[in-house]
Amino acid sequence: MGTFRYAAIVKTDIEDRALAHMQIVVGNKLKRGEPFFFTWREDASLGDGRRSVWIHPYADLEFRFYGSRSPQINHAWLEAMSRAANSTTGLYVLSEPAEMLGELISTA
């Protein structure tokens, strides 16, 4: 379980594999200078609501992974998350789509 931290005060836990995909999508959007919303559901202990942050090129972001190995990247998942990030709803963690033969890209 990794952690996404925004502006050193907002954080949420995200599974390492999903966080790795999210990091790529966020990095690609910011390289192009495209700000967007990132939304997630809060834990039930925090009220079970939603939280959104505006991600922009000058935002302080941290992606902290608990595992030491980089996961394989599912291209279909990257595409789905990128489409969400480009939509009016913004980026959110989607369930991983079924992997298709040849769709995995090694990050090693």
Backbone atoms as SQL, in Angstrom:
CREATE TABLE atoms (id INTEGER PRIMARY KEY, chain TEXT, resi INTEGER, resn TEXT, atom TEXT, x REAL, y REAL, z REAL);
INSERT INTO atoms VALUES
  (1, 'A', 1, 'MET', 'N', 0.852, -1.177, 0.000),
  (2, 'A', 1, 'MET', 'CA', 0.000, 0.000, 0.000),
  (3, 'A', 1, 'MET', 'C', 0.891, 1.230, 0.000),
  (4, 'A', 2, 'GLY', 'N', 0.790, 2.045, -1.039),
  (5, 'A', 2, 'GLY', 'CA', 1.566, 3.267, -1.148),
  (6, 'A', 2, 'GLY', 'C', 0.762, 4.469, -0.676),
  (7, 'A', 3, 'THR', 'N', 1.393, 5.622, -0.704),
  (8, 'A', 3, 'THR', 'CA', 0.744, 6.849, -0.264),
  (9, 'A', 3, 'THR', 'C', 0.906, 7.929, -1.318),
  (10, 'A', 4, 'PHE', 'N', -0.172, 8.648, -1.592),
  (11, 'A', 4, 'PHE', 'CA', -0.129, 9.847, -2.431),
  (12, 'A', 4, 'PHE', 'C', -0.267, 11.025, -1.486),
  (13, 'A', 5, 'ARG', 'N', 0.669, 11.961, -1.567),
  (14, 'A', 5, 'ARG', 'CA', 0.643, 13.127, -0.697),
  (15, 'A', 5, 'ARG', 'C', 0.632, 14.380, -1.571),
  (16, 'A', 6, 'TYR', 'N', -0.224, 15.325, -1.213),
  (17, 'A', 6, 'TYR', 'CA', -0.387, 16.572, -1.956),
  (18, 'A', 6, 'TYR', 'C', -0.163, 17.733, -0.993),
  (19, 'A', 7, 'ALA', 'N', 0.731, 18.636, -1.338),
  (20, 'A', 7, 'ALA', 'CA', 1.010, 19.849, -0.561),
  (21, 'A', 7, 'ALA', 'C', 1.360, 19.533, 0.892),
  (22, 'A', 8, 'ALA', 'N', 1.938, 18.392, 1.145),
  (23, 'A', 8, 'ALA', 'CA', 2.419, 17.968, 2.457),
  (24, 'A', 8, 'ALA', 'C', 1.341, 17.884, 3.537),
  (25, 'A', 9, 'ILE', 'N', 0.068, 18.157, 3.218),
  (26, 'A', 9, 'ILE', 'CA', -0.972, 18.076, 4.248),
  (27, 'A', 9, 'ILE', 'C', -2.106, 17.126, 3.875),
  (28, 'A', 10, 'VAL', 'N', -2.289, 16.838, 2.617),
  (29, 'A', 10, 'VAL', 'CA', -3.360, 15.952, 2.160),
  (30, 'A', 10, 'VAL', 'C', -2.710, 14.656, 1.698),
  (31, 'A', 11, 'LYS', 'N', -3.209, 13.521, 2.213),
  (32, 'A', 11, 'LYS', 'CA', -2.654, 12.245, 1.759),
  (33, 'A', 11, 'LYS', 'C', -3.736, 11.182, 1.748),
  (34, 'A', 12, 'THR', 'N', -3.507, 10.177, 0.920),
  (35, 'A', 12, 'THR', 'CA', -4.392, 9.020, 0.869),
  (36, 'A', 12, 'THR', 'C', -3.566, 7.790, 0.526),
  (37, 'A', 13, 'ASP', 'N', -3.970, 6.651, 1.043),
  (38, 'A', 13, 'ASP', 'CA', -3.291, 5.394, 0.742),
  (39, 'A', 13, 'ASP', 'C', -3.882, 4.790, -0.524),
  (40, 'A', 14, 'ILE', 'N', -3.003, 4.357, -1.414),
  (41, 'A', 14, 'ILE', 'CA', -3.391, 3.743, -2.680),
  (42, 'A', 14, 'ILE', 'C', -2.487, 2.537, -2.886),
  (43, 'A', 15, 'GLU', 'N', -3.047, 1.439, -3.308),
  (44, 'A', 15, 'GLU', 'CA', -2.283, 0.226, -3.558),
  (45, 'A', 15, 'GLU', 'C', -1.136, 0.542, -4.525),
  (46, 'A', 16, 'ASP', 'N', 0.055, -0.027, -4.260),
  (47, 'A', 16, 'ASP', 'CA', 1.257, 0.295, -5.030),
  (48, 'A', 16, 'ASP', 'C', 1.070, 0.177, -6.541),
  (49, 'A', 17, 'ARG', 'N', 0.416, -0.862, -7.007),
  (50, 'A', 17, 'ARG', 'CA', 0.245, -1.068, -8.456),
  (51, 'A', 17, 'ARG', 'C', -0.597, 0.054, -9.063),
  (52, 'A', 18, 'ALA', 'N', -1.679, 0.417, -8.403),
  (53, 'A', 18, 'ALA', 'CA', -2.525, 1.517, -8.880),
  (54, 'A', 18, 'ALA', 'C', -1.763, 2.834, -8.799),
  (55, 'A', 19, 'LEU', 'N', -0.993, 3.022, -7.731),
  (56, 'A', 19, 'LEU', 'CA', -0.221, 4.256, -7.556),
  (57, 'A', 19, 'LEU', 'C', 0.824, 4.421, -8.662),
  (58, 'A', 20, 'ALA', 'N', 1.445, 3.335, -9.074),
  (59, 'A', 20, 'ALA', 'CA', 2.435, 3.392, -10.156),
  (60, 'A', 20, 'ALA', 'C', 1.788, 3.868, -11.453),
  (61, 'A', 21, 'HIS', 'N', 0.590, 3.376, -11.747),
  (62, 'A', 21, 'HIS', 'CA', -0.124, 3.801, -12.951),
  (63, 'A', 21, 'HIS', 'C', -0.550, 5.261, -12.830),
  (64, 'A', 22, 'MET', 'N', -1.009, 5.634, -11.653),
  (65, 'A', 22, 'MET', 'CA', -1.420, 7.010, -11.429),
  (66, 'A', 22, 'MET', 'C', -0.235, 7.972, -11.588),
  (67, 'A', 23, 'GLN', 'N', 0.931, 7.576, -11.096),
  (68, 'A', 23, 'GLN', 'CA', 2.121, 8.415, -11.211),
  (69, 'A', 23, 'GLN', 'C', 2.456, 8.703, -12.672),
  (70, 'A', 24, 'ILE', 'N', 2.339, 7.708, -13.526),
  (71, 'A', 24, 'ILE', 'CA', 2.626, 7.895, -14.951),
  (72, 'A', 24, 'ILE', 'C', 1.614, 8.862, -15.568),
  (73, 'A', 25, 'VAL', 'N', 0.334, 8.673, -15.268),
  (74, 'A', 25, 'VAL', 'CA', -0.707, 9.542, -15.828),
  (75, 'A', 25, 'VAL', 'C', -0.507, 10.980, -15.351),
  (76, 'A', 26, 'VAL', 'N', -0.282, 11.168, -14.060),
  (77, 'A', 26, 'VAL', 'CA', -0.069, 12.513, -13.505),
  (78, 'A', 26, 'VAL', 'C', 1.172, 13.142, -14.136),
  (79, 'A', 27, 'GLY', 'N', 2.257, 12.383, -14.214),
  (80, 'A', 27, 'GLY', 'CA', 3.487, 12.909, -14.818),
  (81, 'A', 27, 'GLY', 'C', 3.293, 13.347, -16.256),
  (82, 'A', 28, 'ASN', 'N', 2.571, 12.543, -17.034),
  (83, 'A', 28, 'ASN', 'CA', 2.314, 12.895, -18.439),
  (84, 'A', 28, 'ASN', 'C', 1.471, 14.162, -18.552),
  (85, 'A', 29, 'LYS', 'N', 0.438, 14.269, -17.706),
  (86, 'A', 29, 'LYS', 'CA', -0.410, 15.479, -17.742),
  (87, 'A', 29, 'LYS', 'C', 0.413, 16.717, -17.374),
  (88, 'A', 30, 'LEU', 'N', 1.226, 16.616, -16.343),
  (89, 'A', 30, 'LEU', 'CA', 1.993, 17.776, -15.893),
  (90, 'A', 30, 'LEU', 'C', 3.106, 18.152, -16.872),
  (91, 'A', 31, 'LYS', 'N', 3.685, 17.165, -17.547),
  (92, 'A', 31, 'LYS', 'CA', 4.694, 17.472, -18.577),
  (93, 'A', 31, 'LYS', 'C', 4.103, 18.327, -19.683),
  (94, 'A', 32, 'ARG', 'N', 2.814, 18.127, -19.956),
  (95, 'A', 32, 'ARG', 'CA', 2.135, 18.898, -21.000),
  (96, 'A', 32, 'ARG', 'C', 1.517, 20.183, -20.447),
  (97, 'A', 33, 'GLY', 'N', 1.709, 20.443, -19.155),
  (98, 'A', 33, 'GLY', 'CA', 1.165, 21.654, -18.546),
  (99, 'A', 33, 'GLY', 'C', -0.350, 21.640, -18.423),
  (100, 'A', 34, 'GLU', 'N', -0.942, 20.456, -18.237),
  (101, 'A', 34, 'GLU', 'CA', -2.397, 20.295, -18.179),
  (102, 'A', 34, 'GLU', 'C', -2.863, 20.043, -16.745),
  (103, 'A', 35, 'PRO', 'N', -3.382, 21.059, -16.066),
  (104, 'A', 35, 'PRO', 'CA', -3.907, 20.843, -14.713),
  (105, 'A', 35, 'PRO', 'C', -5.221, 20.060, -14.765),
  (106, 'A', 36, 'PHE', 'N', -5.569, 19.403, -13.653),
  (107, 'A', 36, 'PHE', 'CA', -6.768, 18.573, -13.600),
  (108, 'A', 36, 'PHE', 'C', -7.102, 18.276, -12.143),
  (109, 'A', 37, 'PHE', 'N', -8.308, 17.751, -11.908),
  (110, 'A', 37, 'PHE', 'CA', -8.702, 17.303, -10.580),
  (111, 'A', 37, 'PHE', 'C', -8.310, 15.845, -10.391),
  (112, 'A', 38, 'PHE', 'N', -7.937, 15.488, -9.163),
  (113, 'A', 38, 'PHE', 'CA', -7.783, 14.096, -8.751),
  (114, 'A', 38, 'PHE', 'C', -8.723, 13.898, -7.571),
  (115, 'A', 39, 'THR', 'N', -9.580, 12.892, -7.652),
  (116, 'A', 39, 'THR', 'CA', -10.605, 12.645, -6.641),
  (117, 'A', 39, 'THR', 'C', -10.476, 11.232, -6.097),
  (118, 'A', 40, 'TRP', 'N', -10.694, 11.071, -4.804),
  (119, 'A', 40, 'TRP', 'CA', -10.715, 9.753, -4.196),
  (120, 'A', 40, 'TRP', 'C', -11.737, 9.713, -3.072),
  (121, 'A', 41, 'ARG', 'N', -12.123, 8.504, -2.707),
  (122, 'A', 41, 'ARG', 'CA', -13.059, 8.299, -1.589),
  (123, 'A', 41, 'ARG', 'C', -12.253, 8.243, -0.308),
  (124, 'A', 42, 'GLU', 'N', -12.753, 8.904, 0.715),
  (125, 'A', 42, 'GLU', 'CA', -12.114, 8.871, 2.019),
  (126, 'A', 42, 'GLU', 'C', -12.457, 7.561, 2.725),
  (127, 'A', 43, 'ASP', 'N', -11.625, 7.158, 3.643),
  (128, 'A', 43, 'ASP', 'CA', -11.857, 5.984, 4.462),
  (129, 'A', 43, 'ASP', 'C', -13.079, 6.207, 5.347),
  (130, 'A', 44, 'ALA', 'N', -13.767, 5.131, 5.674),
  (131, 'A', 44, 'ALA', 'CA', -14.964, 5.233, 6.519),
  (132, 'A', 44, 'ALA', 'C', -14.658, 5.908, 7.852),
  (133, 'A', 45, 'SER', 'N', -13.439, 5.727, 8.365),
  (134, 'A', 45, 'SER', 'CA', -13.065, 6.362, 9.636),
  (135, 'A', 45, 'SER', 'C', -12.993, 7.881, 9.521),
  (136, 'A', 46, 'LEU', 'N', -12.925, 8.390, 8.288),
  (137, 'A', 46, 'LEU', 'CA', -12.862, 9.841, 8.054),
  (138, 'A', 46, 'LEU', 'C', -14.184, 10.390, 7.524),
  (139, 'A', 47, 'GLY', 'N', -15.218, 9.587, 7.567),
  (140, 'A', 47, 'GLY', 'CA', -16.533, 10.051, 7.136),
  (141, 'A', 47, 'GLY', 'C', -17.018, 9.461, 5.836),
  (142, 'A', 48, 'ASP', 'N', -16.175, 8.678, 5.160),
  (143, 'A', 48, 'ASP', 'CA', -16.566, 7.970, 3.943),
  (144, 'A', 48, 'ASP', 'C', -17.003, 8.898, 2.811),
  (145, 'A', 49, 'GLY', 'N', -16.492, 10.122, 2.790),
  (146, 'A', 49, 'GLY', 'CA', -16.837, 11.065, 1.736),
  (147, 'A', 49, 'GLY', 'C', -15.840, 11.018, 0.596),
  (148, 'A', 50, 'ARG', 'N', -15.833, 12.067, -0.204),
  (149, 'A', 50, 'ARG', 'CA', -14.889, 12.201, -1.313),
  (150, 'A', 50, 'ARG', 'C', -13.995, 13.397, -1.056),
  (151, 'A', 51, 'ARG', 'N', -12.806, 13.362, -1.618),
  (152, 'A', 51, 'ARG', 'CA', -11.896, 14.499, -1.547),
  (153, 'A', 51, 'ARG', 'C', -11.328, 14.709, -2.941),
  (154, 'A', 52, 'SER', 'N', -11.217, 15.961, -3.364),
  (155, 'A', 52, 'SER', 'CA', -10.622, 16.303, -4.656),
  (156, 'A', 52, 'SER', 'C', -9.537, 17.342, -4.441),
  (157, 'A', 53, 'VAL', 'N', -8.471, 17.216, -5.204),
  (158, 'A', 53, 'VAL', 'CA', -7.417, 18.229, -5.203),
  (159, 'A', 53, 'VAL', 'C', -7.156, 18.644, -6.643),
  (160, 'A', 54, 'TRP', 'N', -6.802, 19.901, -6.835),
  (161, 'A', 54, 'TRP', 'CA', -6.479, 20.445, -8.147),
  (162, 'A', 54, 'TRP', 'C', -4.992, 20.232, -8.365),
  (163, 'A', 55, 'ILE', 'N', -4.658, 19.404, -9.328),
  (164, 'A', 55, 'ILE', 'CA', -3.262, 19.092, -9.636),
  (165, 'A', 55, 'ILE', 'C', -2.796, 20.042, -10.733),
  (166, 'A', 56, 'HIS', 'N', -1.680, 20.710, -10.502),
  (167, 'A', 56, 'HIS', 'CA', -1.129, 21.658, -11.470),
  (168, 'A', 56, 'HIS', 'C', 0.390, 21.523, -11.474),
  (169, 'A', 57, 'PRO', 'N', 1.063, 22.089, -12.473),
  (170, 'A', 57, 'PRO', 'CA', 2.509, 21.890, -12.604),
  (171, 'A', 57, 'PRO', 'C', 3.336, 22.357, -11.408),
  (172, 'A', 58, 'TYR', 'N', 2.821, 23.224, -10.563),
  (173, 'A', 58, 'TYR', 'CA', 3.602, 23.715, -9.422),
  (174, 'A', 58, 'TYR', 'C', 3.183, 23.080, -8.107),
  (175, 'A', 59, 'ALA', 'N', 2.351, 22.060, -8.153),
  (176, 'A', 59, 'ALA', 'CA', 1.887, 21.388, -6.946),
  (177, 'A', 59, 'ALA', 'C', 3.008, 20.538, -6.343),
  (178, 'A', 60, 'ASP', 'N', 3.050, 20.479, -5.023),
  (179, 'A', 60, 'ASP', 'CA', 3.982, 19.595, -4.331),
  (180, 'A', 60, 'ASP', 'C', 3.335, 18.221, -4.243),
  (181, 'A', 61, 'LEU', 'N', 3.885, 17.251, -4.965),
  (182, 'A', 61, 'LEU', 'CA', 3.334, 15.897, -4.991),
  (183, 'A', 61, 'LEU', 'C', 4.368, 14.911, -4.495),
  (184, 'A', 62, 'GLU', 'N', 3.907, 13.876, -3.834),
  (185, 'A', 62, 'GLU', 'CA', 4.788, 12.796, -3.422),
  (186, 'A', 62, 'GLU', 'C', 4.068, 11.482, -3.673),
  (187, 'A', 63, 'PHE', 'N', 4.755, 10.553, -4.316),
  (188, 'A', 63, 'PHE', 'CA', 4.260, 9.202, -4.526),
  (189, 'A', 63, 'PHE', 'C', 5.184, 8.298, -3.723),
  (190, 'A', 64, 'ARG', 'N', 4.700, 7.726, -2.646),
  (191, 'A', 64, 'ARG', 'CA', 5.526, 6.882, -1.790),
  (192, 'A', 64, 'ARG', 'C', 5.054, 5.440, -1.921),
  (193, 'A', 65, 'PHE', 'N', 5.974, 4.583, -2.366),
  (194, 'A', 65, 'PHE', 'CA', 5.672, 3.173, -2.566),
  (195, 'A', 65, 'PHE', 'C', 6.241, 2.368, -1.403),
  (196, 'A', 66, 'TYR', 'N', 5.452, 1.431, -0.900),
  (197, 'A', 66, 'TYR', 'CA', 5.920, 0.595, 0.201),
  (198, 'A', 66, 'TYR', 'C', 6.714, -0.590, -0.295),
  (199, 'A', 67, 'GLY', 'N', 6.421, -1.063, -1.489),
  (200, 'A', 67, 'GLY', 'CA', 7.185, -2.154, -2.077),
  (201, 'A', 67, 'GLY', 'C', 8.429, -1.611, -2.760),
  (202, 'A', 68, 'SER', 'N', 9.453, -2.449, -2.863),
  (203, 'A', 68, 'SER', 'CA', 10.709, -2.001, -3.472),
  (204, 'A', 68, 'SER', 'C', 10.795, -2.305, -4.963),
  (205, 'A', 69, 'ARG', 'N', 9.898, -3.128, -5.475),
  (206, 'A', 69, 'ARG', 'CA', 9.934, -3.512, -6.886),
  (207, 'A', 69, 'ARG', 'C', 8.902, -2.732, -7.686),
  (208, 'A', 70, 'SER', 'N', 9.291, -2.306, -8.879),
  (209, 'A', 70, 'SER', 'CA', 8.356, -1.615, -9.772),
  (210, 'A', 70, 'SER', 'C', 7.434, -2.648, -10.418),
  (211, 'A', 71, 'PRO', 'N', 6.121, -2.404, -10.391),
  (212, 'A', 71, 'PRO', 'CA', 5.201, -3.364, -11.012),
  (213, 'A', 71, 'PRO', 'C', 5.214, -3.248, -12.532),
  (214, 'A', 72, 'GLN', 'N', 4.744, -4.290, -13.196),
  (215, 'A', 72, 'GLN', 'CA', 4.544, -4.195, -14.636),
  (216, 'A', 72, 'GLN', 'C', 3.386, -3.244, -14.881),
  (217, 'A', 73, 'ILE', 'N', 3.466, -2.516, -15.968),
  (218, 'A', 73, 'ILE', 'CA', 2.453, -1.514, -16.290),
  (219, 'A', 73, 'ILE', 'C', 1.474, -2.082, -17.309),
  (220, 'A', 74, 'ASN', 'N', 0.196, -1.926, -17.029),
  (221, 'A', 74, 'ASN', 'CA', -0.878, -2.379, -17.905),
  (222, 'A', 74, 'ASN', 'C', -1.277, -1.188, -18.781),
  (223, 'A', 75, 'HIS', 'N', -0.998, -1.279, -20.067),
  (224, 'A', 75, 'HIS', 'CA', -1.257, -0.182, -21.002),
  (225, 'A', 75, 'HIS', 'C', -2.738, 0.198, -21.044),
  (226, 'A', 76, 'ALA', 'N', -3.617, -0.809, -20.985),
  (227, 'A', 76, 'ALA', 'CA', -5.065, -0.535, -21.016),
  (228, 'A', 76, 'ALA', 'C', -5.482, 0.272, -19.783),
  (229, 'A', 77, 'TRP', 'N', -4.873, 0.009, -18.647),
  (230, 'A', 77, 'TRP', 'CA', -5.179, 0.747, -17.416),
  (231, 'A', 77, 'TRP', 'C', -4.703, 2.194, -17.526),
  (232, 'A', 78, 'LEU', 'N', -3.500, 2.373, -18.087),
  (233, 'A', 78, 'LEU', 'CA', -2.994, 3.738, -18.306),
  (234, 'A', 78, 'LEU', 'C', -3.942, 4.521, -19.208),
  (235, 'A', 79, 'GLU', 'N', -4.401, 3.890, -20.278),
  (236, 'A', 79, 'GLU', 'CA', -5.319, 4.556, -21.206),
  (237, 'A', 79, 'GLU', 'C', -6.617, 4.945, -20.515),
  (238, 'A', 80, 'ALA', 'N', -7.174, 4.034, -19.719),
  (239, 'A', 80, 'ALA', 'CA', -8.432, 4.313, -19.021),
  (240, 'A', 80, 'ALA', 'C', -8.256, 5.456, -18.015),
  (241, 'A', 81, 'MET', 'N', -7.144, 5.449, -17.277),
  (242, 'A', 81, 'MET', 'CA', -6.897, 6.516, -16.304),
  (243, 'A', 81, 'MET', 'C', -6.625, 7.849, -17.011),
  (244, 'A', 82, 'SER', 'N', -5.954, 7.798, -18.138),
  (245, 'A', 82, 'SER', 'CA', -5.692, 9.025, -18.913),
  (246, 'A', 82, 'SER', 'C', -6.994, 9.623, -19.440),
  (247, 'A', 83, 'ARG', 'N', -7.888, 8.778, -19.926),
  (248, 'A', 83, 'ARG', 'CA', -9.191, 9.270, -20.391),
  (249, 'A', 83, 'ARG', 'C', -9.949, 9.939, -19.243),
  (250, 'A', 84, 'ALA', 'N', -9.900, 9.323, -18.065),
  (251, 'A', 84, 'ALA', 'CA', -10.570, 9.922, -16.902),
  (252, 'A', 84, 'ALA', 'C', -9.942, 11.275, -16.564),
  (253, 'A', 85, 'ALA', 'N', -8.611, 11.346, -16.566),
  (254, 'A', 85, 'ALA', 'CA', -7.919, 12.593, -16.240),
  (255, 'A', 85, 'ALA', 'C', -8.255, 13.700, -17.236),
  (256, 'A', 86, 'ASN', 'N', -8.529, 13.332, -18.483),
  (257, 'A', 86, 'ASN', 'CA', -8.856, 14.311, -19.521),
  (258, 'A', 86, 'ASN', 'C', -10.342, 14.680, -19.545),
  (259, 'A', 87, 'SER', 'N', -11.144, 14.000, -18.746),
  (260, 'A', 87, 'SER', 'CA', -12.584, 14.265, -18.734),
  (261, 'A', 87, 'SER', 'C', -12.931, 15.367, -17.733),
  (262, 'A', 88, 'THR', 'N', -14.181, 15.769, -17.719),
  (263, 'A', 88, 'THR', 'CA', -14.620, 16.809, -16.787),
  (264, 'A', 88, 'THR', 'C', -14.618, 16.320, -15.344),
  (265, 'A', 89, 'THR', 'N', -14.688, 15.018, -15.116),
  (266, 'A', 89, 'THR', 'CA', -14.655, 14.498, -13.745),
  (267, 'A', 89, 'THR', 'C', -13.246, 14.439, -13.184),
  (268, 'A', 90, 'GLY', 'N', -12.242, 14.361, -14.037),
  (269, 'A', 90, 'GLY', 'CA', -10.856, 14.296, -13.582),
  (270, 'A', 90, 'GLY', 'C', -10.416, 12.880, -13.253),
  (271, 'A', 91, 'LEU', 'N', -9.185, 12.762, -12.783),
  (272, 'A', 91, 'LEU', 'CA', -8.569, 11.471, -12.489),
  (273, 'A', 91, 'LEU', 'C', -9.127, 10.892, -11.199),
  (274, 'A', 92, 'TYR', 'N', -9.351, 9.602, -11.215),
  (275, 'A', 92, 'TYR', 'CA', -9.677, 8.836, -10.018),
  (276, 'A', 92, 'TYR', 'C', -9.135, 7.437, -10.237),
  (277, 'A', 93, 'VAL', 'N', -8.939, 6.687, -9.167),
  (278, 'A', 93, 'VAL', 'CA', -8.376, 5.351, -9.299),
  (279, 'A', 93, 'VAL', 'C', -9.463, 4.408, -9.802),
  (280, 'A', 94, 'LEU', 'N', -9.241, 3.864, -10.978),
  (281, 'A', 94, 'LEU', 'CA', -10.161, 2.924, -11.609),
  (282, 'A', 94, 'LEU', 'C', -9.718, 1.498, -11.309),
  (283, 'A', 95, 'SER', 'N', -10.639, 0.566, -11.388),
  (284, 'A', 95, 'SER', 'CA', -10.274, -0.841, -11.291),
  (285, 'A', 95, 'SER', 'C', -9.449, -1.209, -12.510),
  (286, 'A', 96, 'GLU', 'N', -8.498, -2.092, -12.322),
  (287, 'A', 96, 'GLU', 'CA', -7.639, -2.492, -13.435),
  (288, 'A', 96, 'GLU', 'C', -8.428, -3.309, -14.439),
  (289, 'A', 97, 'PRO', 'N', -8.413, -2.903, -15.722),
  (290, 'A', 97, 'PRO', 'CA', -9.097, -3.699, -16.749),
  (291, 'A', 97, 'PRO', 'C', -8.341, -4.993, -17.009),
  (292, 'A', 98, 'ALA', 'N', -9.029, -5.954, -17.596),
  (293, 'A', 98, 'ALA', 'CA', -8.392, -7.226, -17.932),
  (294, 'A', 98, 'ALA', 'C', -7.182, -6.966, -18.815),
  (295, 'A', 99, 'GLU', 'N', -6.103, -7.641, -18.502),
  (296, 'A', 99, 'GLU', 'CA', -4.881, -7.469, -19.290),
  (297, 'A', 99, 'GLU', 'C', -5.017, -8.234, -20.603),
  (298, 'A', 100, 'MET', 'N', -4.627, -7.578, -21.670),
  (299, 'A', 100, 'MET', 'CA', -4.649, -8.220, -22.977),
  (300, 'A', 100, 'MET', 'C', -3.238, -8.658, -23.308),
  (301, 'A', 101, 'LEU', 'N', -3.098, -9.733, -24.062),
  (302, 'A', 101, 'LEU', 'CA', -1.795, -10.242, -24.452),
  (303, 'A', 101, 'LEU', 'C', -0.978, -9.153, -25.113),
  (304, 'A', 102, 'GLY', 'N', 0.223, -8.936, -24.636),
  (305, 'A', 102, 'GLY', 'CA', 1.086, -7.922, -25.226),
  (306, 'A', 102, 'GLY', 'C', 0.816, -6.513, -24.724),
  (307, 'A', 103, 'GLU', 'N', -0.108, -6.327, -23.786),
  (308, 'A', 103, 'GLU', 'CA', -0.446, -4.990, -23.302),
  (309, 'A', 103, 'GLU', 'C', 0.441, -4.555, -22.144),
  (310, 'A', 104, 'LEU', 'N', 1.183, -5.463, -21.522),
  (311, 'A', 104, 'LEU', 'CA', 2.025, -5.090, -20.403),
  (312, 'A', 104, 'LEU', 'C', 3.350, -4.536, -20.890),
  (313, 'A', 105, 'ILE', 'N', 3.784, -3.474, -20.248),
  (314, 'A', 105, 'ILE', 'CA', 5.046, -2.827, -20.577),
  (315, 'A', 105, 'ILE', 'C', 5.941, -2.970, -19.356),
  (316, 'A', 106, 'SER', 'N', 7.140, -3.440, -19.516),
  (317, 'A', 106, 'SER', 'CA', 8.043, -3.562, -18.391),
  (318, 'A', 106, 'SER', 'C', 8.598, -2.191, -18.031),
  (319, 'A', 107, 'THR', 'N', 8.655, -1.868, -16.733),
  (320, 'A', 107, 'THR', 'CA', 9.207, -0.594, -16.291),
  (321, 'A', 107, 'THR', 'C', 10.614, -0.764, -15.754),
  (322, 'A', 108, 'ALA', 'N', 11.142, -1.950, -15.819),
  (323, 'A', 108, 'ALA', 'CA', 12.478, -2.205, -15.262),
  (324, 'A', 108, 'ALA', 'C', 13.555, -1.598, -16.117);
